[in-house]
Amino acid sequence: MSSSVASVRSRIGYLLKQAQHVLRTRMDAQLRHLKLTTGQYALMVAIEETSRSSGAELARRCFITPQSVNGLIAGLLESGLIERNPSKTHGRIIEIAITEHGRARLREAHASVRAIEATMLHGIGVSDRRLMANLLGTCIENLGTQGEIK
């Protein structure tokens, strides 16, 4: 292996991408057993965390396009994991909520993802985990928040 290849593979950006790829691959495999994609899981988490979000806001939170969100919503609606209802306070707004069936599936998915994260972080102490989270947060802020370029 040439020294330039070795130096690229030791760079933080490369390692972050490699870690993200391995994490995503493991999540895809585990969530497939629950009949969910990683994108659907991310969308359900975003819906769970925020009420009355627009499709555009959900897209930003999931790092995907609004068109992709619409496709994910359609699949989750068809599976009975989410539902759309008119807002009780704003007549033209349609709110998306997780159904009881969806909540049960999401609890299972959270458990699977937590197990994957525990495996990933094995051997890393609590203080180093906090430091890693803080450093990654700083990297994100330095480059732009929530996927937006400064």
N, C-alpha and C positions, 0 to 999 in steps of 0.2 A: 504494500500500500504506500502510495507516495505521501510525502509529508504534507502536501496541500490538502489531500483527502483526509488525512488524520486530523489536521487542524480544523477543517470544516466540521468534522464529526464531534469535535470537542467544544464547539461553539454553543453558547446558551440557546440561541434561536433554533439551531438544528436539534438540540436535545429536547427543547420544548415541543417541537413539531413531532419528533419521534415518540415522546411520552404521550402526546395527544392522540397520535395514531394508534398506539398500542392500547390506550385507555378506550378509545372509540371502538376498536375491534372487539375488545372484551365486553363492552357494554352491548354492542350489537348482538353478540352471541348469547349473552344472558337474557336480554330483553326479548329476543326472538322466541324464547320459551314461554314468554308471557303474551305472545302475539302483539308485541309493540316494537316499533322501530325506535332508535335513539332520538330521531327528530320528534316523533310523537311523544316520547317521554319528556323531552325538553319543553315541548309545547304544553303538556299537561302540568308540568311544574310551574311554568309561567302563569298559566290560568289559575292554578292553586294559590300562587303568591300574590296575584294582583286581580282585583275585581274591576270590572268595567274597562278593561284595556281594549284599545282598538286593535284591528288586525296589524296595522303598521307598528304599533308598540310591541305587540307579541312577536312580530318578525324581528325587531331590533333585539329583544331579549333572547331570542333563539338563534341569532346570527344568521338569519335566512331572509329571503325576499318575501314581500307580502303575498305574492303569487304562490310561493311554496307553502306559506301558512294556510292559505285557502285549501290547498290540496290535503294538507295534514288534518285540517278541521273536517273536511269531507270524510276522510277515513275514520276519524274518531267518532263523528256523528253516526256513520254507518255501523260502527261497532257498538254503539250505545254507551260509549265512555264519556261523552259530553253531550250537552243539550244547548240549544239556543232558545232564548226567551226574550220577548220585548221587555225593555226596562220599565220598571214601575214608576220611575221618576222622569224619564225622558222618552217620549213617545216614539221617536224615530231610531233610537239606539237599540240594537240587539245585543243582549248580554250572553256570554258563553259561560256555562257552569259545568263542573264535573258531576256526573251522575253518581249515585251510590255504587253502582257496578264499577264505574270508573275510579272511585275512591279506593275500593278494595284492590283493584288492579294496580293503582298507583302505590299503595302501601307495599305490595309485593315488589314492585319495581324499585322503590326506595331501598328496600332491604337488599335487593340484588346489587344495586349500585353502591350502597354502603360497604358491602362485602368486597366488591372489587376495589374500592378506595382503600379499605383496610389492608388488602393484599399489596396494593401499590405502595402504601406507606409503612409497611412492615419494617421494623428496625430503625425507624425515624422517630425520635422522641417528641414529646408534646411541645417543648420549647422550639425545636427545630421545625416542627410543622407550622407553628405560629409564625416563625421567622419566614418560612417558605411562602406562606399565604400573604404576609405583608410585602415581601419582595415582589411576588408576582403581581400583587395589587399595584405596587409602585410602577412596575413595567407597563401594566395596562394603562395607568394614568399618564405615563410619559408618552405613550404612543397614541393615546386617544381613548375616550371612554366608550364602552359598549360597542366596539367594532367600528366606531366612527373615527376617521383620520382627522387629526388636528390641522 
